[in-house]
């Protein structure tokens, strides 16, 4: 999930939206020029506005680590955000964690929780040749995510260093798949420092088909993020009947459940992460049980069909509210 605090301006958007007819406007991502224009059009045309955010409105780490120039821009955006939220007819959030964020800006009645969902049909279609094509002759544990500090790659590498001599890890590799977001060099430095390159397989810029194959062929996933809003990767792992080790950071425990379908450890805690990895390796029955519970979850509620139905239900409520039907 990429956080953006700059406006990408498309000047013709306002004119086009004023000319078009629609029953509802849904703006995704509030810190944007597009959301601001959509809000103005909603107000002028008296069309219900539904909003949802994907970047952690007040909690994203980049808000605290931004440059002085960006902090000024963030400050300027605050009244725009309030304007958008106040004008919104309904607000869609993926979990209770983000609901609490929006309660600082909005009345609770506006907010509807719609869990993120994944495309189960896409996940079902995979080629069982991932290990063969990448020359992996061992069982493997999978990390999938951006090469970014917030993803906790440093925690994972330190955990691997702690247990690299453990006999249970002797014939298991750690596959790290992702795209560089400014952390690849640091990641490589840590790998060299701990001398753990033989335990790792790094796959850069993976194709989507490779990602799905990796899900299906791994033992389980490890996602030691320091911040997430409502992560999709664990859900995709569940769809492939693979459990996940993640952290208790921010929105994660509001998306997946410790000891029900996953294991959660404190963020930035290599020892606890190492212990969790060994726990699942040594206890395959527990690993399988957690995975089956995760699969049941995405089959019943965290899938694209369920999400779509709930979103359309919110649209219908927004239209009724805009028409004065409060019942």
Secondary structure, DSSP 8 states (H G I E B T S, - for coil): -----S----TTHHHHHHHS--SEEEEE-SSSHHHHHHHHHHHHHT-EEEEE-SS-TTT-THHHH--HHHHHHHHHHHHHHHHHHHH-SEEEESSHHHHHHHTTTS-GGGEEE----B-HHHHH---S-HHHHTT--SEEEEEES-BSGGGTHHHHHHHHHHHTT-GGGTTEEEEEEE-BSS-HHHHHHHHHHHT-GGGEEEEES--HHHHHHHHHHSS-EE---S--SS-SHHHHHHHTT--EEEE-STTGGGTS-BTTTEEEE-TT-HHHHHHHHHHHHH-HHHHHHHHHHHHHHHHHTSBHHHHHHHHHHHHHHHHHHHTT---
